[in-house]
Amino acid sequence: MSKPVIALFGGSGFVGTVLANQLVRAGYALRVFTRDRAHTRALWLLPDTEIIVLNVADEERVALALKGCRAAVNLIGILNERRDDGSDFKRAHVDTVQHLITACRQARVPHLLHMSALAADVAAPSHYLRSKGVAEKLLRDASGRQLRTSVIRPSVIFGRDDDFLNRFAALLRIAPLLPLTGAAALLQPVYVGDVVAILLSLIARPGAAAHGVYEIGGPAVMSLREIVAYVATLRGHAPLIVPIGGPLATLMAWCMEWLPGKPLTRDNLRSLSVPSVCTAPNALLEFQLRPTPLHEVAPSYLAGRSMRGRYDQFRENARRVRGARKSGQSQA
């Protein structure tokens, strides 16, 4: 009996890599679409996984490659663009979704799942959130009997290979004083494993609504300053965190746009002006899943040497206690 096939766009990223592994573990076969095979190196050895090198804009070829898929998952997205004009966000978020809608219809793929973001809206203050909002509208308008669409809207996502907590950990390593823009921004950090669990549940769910929107957040709402302070504690640092606002924050963001990797942009700053928190029921609770707290995962990959040393000492002490108990039992 052949395995159901899932198409994955953006599978080489942080969430995509975790999702791909979980899909294979759940008994699915994968077709991972990419523009560069080298980007999917982490997935090369996954069983029942086919890497397909295609440009998503080539709708006819994508449609041919989608034939027979039970669902397609779109995780393609960017956080920054070359110019602060929204054009890159439009190509990555809006145009990509339109291409996938067309290709899925041609291939008769019954279900298209899409990664959006909390606070996405066509009238949002940032190019990033506006482009996500326009993409959501395209999916809502495209849904119907032929194509079911599902939109997941997570807050910031954390996990071992994230680009969120790890970025602050890297900055804290070299910065005894940390100027922080958007310090008061409200976020609801959600664990990557929980996001993937929702996607798996939606893929396996038959007969759901033609169009569904699922907001996902962790169990706690935190300010960006609280999150950074927590990362500092895990790393064993005690930096002076200085909130920066107003025109100075905009100037700082503009300057950081010129640094490698664009650690902060003016559009990032505009996105932070809108709370990234659930305004609808948390989908994790709807699916009877327990939201994973930050403190249950982050220490495993962020803890500094001093804290890791304490953990190692705790484990060593536990081994000694167990050994002493076993020795006492054998002598008895």
N, C-alpha and C positions, 0 to 999 in steps of 0.2 A: 504494500500500500504506500503510495507516494505521500510525502510530507507536504502540508500546506506551505505555500511560498509567500514570503513577505518582502516587499521592496523597501529599501532603506536609502534615503537621500540625506547626506550629511552624516553618514555612519562613521567617519573617521574622527569626529569630534569627541569631546568629553562625554556627553550624554549618549551619543551614538555608539561608542565603543562598549559602554556598559549595556545598552539595550541589545546590541548584536549578540553579545555573549549570553544574555538571558533568554533571548528568542531561541537560539540554538539549543540551550539547555531545556527549554520548554517544548522542544520537538518540532520546531519550524525549520524550513530551509530559507536561505537568504539570497537576495540579489542586491548587492550594495553598489549604488551608482556613484561614480566619482569622475572628476575631470583629470585626476592624476593618480595613477595606481599606487605610486609611492606613498601617497598620503594615507592609504589604508593598510600600511604594513602591519599594524597591530592585529588586523583581521585575517591575514593571509592563511594562517594555520587553522582557522575555525572550520570545523566540519560542515558539510552541506551549505557552503557559502561560495557564491560566485561574485567575483569583482567585475563590474561592467564599466568600462571607460567611455563616458558619453557626456556631452554638454546638454544640460537640462533644457536649453533653448531649442534643441533639435527635437521638436515634439513628435515627429513621425517615427524617428528611430527609438525614442524613449517609449512610445506606445507599443512598438513591436517587442521591445525588451520586457515590457510589463505584462505581456499576454500570460494569462494563467495565474497571476498573483491574487491572493486573497485580499491583501490590503497593501497600501503604500504609506510610508511614514516620512514626513518631511521635517528634518531637523536643520535644514540649511539656514544659516543666519550669521550676521556680523554685528559687532558691538560698536565699531568705529568705521569711519569712511575717510577717503583721502581729502575731500573738501567738505566744508560745512554747509552743503547745499541740498542734502537729501538724495542726491542722484544714486549714490552707491547703495543706500538703503532701499531705494525703489527697485533697483535691479535684483538685489539679493532677496528681498522679502515679498515685494508685490509681483514683479515679473515672473519670478520663479513659481509662485503659487498659481498664476494664470497658466503657465506652461504645463504644470502638473495636472491641473483641472482638465485641460484639453487632452493631454496624453492619457489620463485615467479614463476619461469618457470613451476615447477611441479604443482603448484596450479592454473596456468593460470591467475595469477594476471596481469592485463594489464599495470600497471604503478607503477614504483618504484622511489620514490623521496629520495634524499640523501643530508644531510647537510655536506658540505665541508668547506673550508675557503679560503679567498683571499690569494693569493701567494702560494697556494698549487701547488707543482710541483715535479716530480720524481727526479729532480736535485736540489731541495731546500737545504739550508744549515742545516736545523734542521730535526731530526727524525720525529717530529710531521707533518711538512709540506710535507715531502717526503711521509709519509704513506698516507696522504690525497691525494697526487698526484697519487699514485699508485691505490688507490681506485677509483679515477675519471677515470683512464684509464680502469679499469675493467668494470665500468659502460658504458663507451663509446663503448667498444668492445662488450658488451652484448646487446646493444640496437638493436632493429629491429622490425619486424612486430609483433612478439609475445610479446615483452616486451619493453615498452617505458620507458626511464630513464630521470630523471631531476635532475640536480645538482645545488644547490644554494650555493653561495660562499660569505658569509657575512664577514664584518670586525668585530671588537670586538662589542659585543652586550650589550646594557645597558637596564635597567628596574628595577623595584622595588626590585626584588629578585636576581639581578645579582651578579656574583662573581668577577666583575671587579671594578666598582666604589665603591662598598661596602667594598671591601678589602682595598682599599686605604683610605677610610673613617675611617676604624678601625685602620690602622697604624697611621694616622694623630692624632688620639685621644690620642696616647701615645708617639708620637715622635715629640719633638720640633725641632729636626734636622732630616731630611729625606734624607739619601743617596739613590740616584735613579739611577739604572742601566738602560741603554736603553733610557735615557731621550730624545734623539733626534729622537727616532723611530716615524715614521709617521703612524697614524691610522685614520680611517674614521668611528667613532662610529655610530652604527645604532640601532634604537629603536626596542626592541623585537616585539612590535606590528606591525611594518613594515615588519619584517622578516616573521611573521606569516601570514600577509596579502598576501605576495607573495606565500607562500605555499598553502593557500586557493585558490588563483587564479589559480595556476597550477593544483590543484586537480580538480577544476571545469572546466578546459579548455579541451574541446574535440578536437581531431584531430590535436594536436600540433605535432611538429617534433619528430622523433624517439628518439633523444637525444638532450637535451637543457642544456646550462650552463648559470646561471643567477648570475651576480655579484651584490652585494647589499652593499651600504654604505650610511651613513648619508649625510647631506648637506654640512658638513665642514670637511676638513682634518686638524688634530691637531697633535702636537707632544705629546708624553707621558707626558713630563714636563708640557705642557699647560693644559692637562687634569687633572693632579694631582693638579696643582695650582688652577684650577677651583673648584675641590672638596674641597680643603682647604678653599676657599672663602665661599662656601656654608656651611661648618661646622663651620665657624666663627674662623678658625685658621689662624695663620700666620707663618708657619714653615719655616725654612731655608732649601730649597731644593738644595741638593748638587749632581750634575751629577757625576756619577762614570763610567769610561770607562776602556778599555784595560784589562791587566791581573788582576787588582784589581777588576773589575766587574766580571770576571770569578771566582775569589776566593770567592767573596761575594755570587755569585749564588751557588757555591759548598757548602758553609757553610749553606745557607738557605734551601738546599735540605734535610738537616737533621732535620729541624724544623717540627712540626706537621702541616699537610696540605700542606707542600712544597710551601711556598708563592712565591718562585722563584727558577728556576732550570737553569742549563747551557743550556738545550735545549730551554727553554723559551727565554733565552738571544739570542740564535742563530736565533730563529723565529723573534725576534724584529729587527734583522739586515736587514730584508726585509720589505719594506713598505707594510702595510696592507690597500691598497687603490685600488679603482676600476681602472682597466686598460682598461676595455670594458665599453660600455654604462651601466649606473646604471639601473638595472631592475625595480626599483621603478618608474622611469620616463617612461620606456617602458610600464608599466602597468597603467600609468597615476595616480600614487600615489605620494603624496607629502612627501618627506623625513622629518621625525620629528627631529627638532633641539634638541640638548642636553639640552638647557636651558628651553625647554618647559616641560620636564619630570623630570630631575634630582632633581630640588629643592623640589619636592613633597615628596621625600624619603631620601634626603641627607641633607637638610638644618639643620644647627645647631640651638641651642635654641634661640640665639639672632635673627637670621633671621626668625625663626618660630614666635618669639614674634612680630617682625615687621609685618609679614603677618597677625597674629591674630589681631594686632592693626588696620591694614588697613581694615580688615573685620568688626571689631567693629565700626570703624568710618563710614564705608559705611552703616551699619545697622542704626546708629544714624541719618545719613543724610536722609535715606529713611523714617525713623520714623517721622522725623521733617516735611518732605514734606507731608506725609499722614496726620499728625496732622494739618498742615496749610490748607490742602485741605478740611478737615472735618469742620474746623472753618469757612471757606469761605462759 
